[in-house]
């Protein structure tokens, strides 16, 4: 099992991402959505993305607005609070 670090992330991008993105969307700009996880932005990864013309769309790490789990917990918490079992 490999450790998920910048080098391994870059290896995954090189082996899979560009080829599959081109197959799925064809010619034209490629946009990649990434959170601000440190391994996503080590220099070799940033350089490779820029060199291959991949446009980045980033959002904050652990963004509750983008997480279905966090949204589900919010609904659950609201329902539980309605009964106030801890008061």
Residue pairs with C-beta under 8 A, 6 or more apart in sequence:
2 8
4 39
5 39
5 42
6 38
6 39
6 42
6 44
6 45
7 44
8 39
9 39
9 40
9 42
9 45
10 42
10 44
10 45
10 48
13 45
13 48
13 49
14 48
17 32
18 30
18 52
18 54
21 30
22 30
29 53
29 55
30 52
30 53
30 54
30 55
31 54
31 55
31 56
31 57
32 49
32 54
32 55
32 56
32 57
33 56
33 57
33 58
33 59
34 40
34 41
34 56
34 57
34 58
35 58
35 59
35 60
35 61
35 62
35 63
36 58
36 59
36 60
36 61
37 61
39 45
49 56
59 66
64 70
64 71
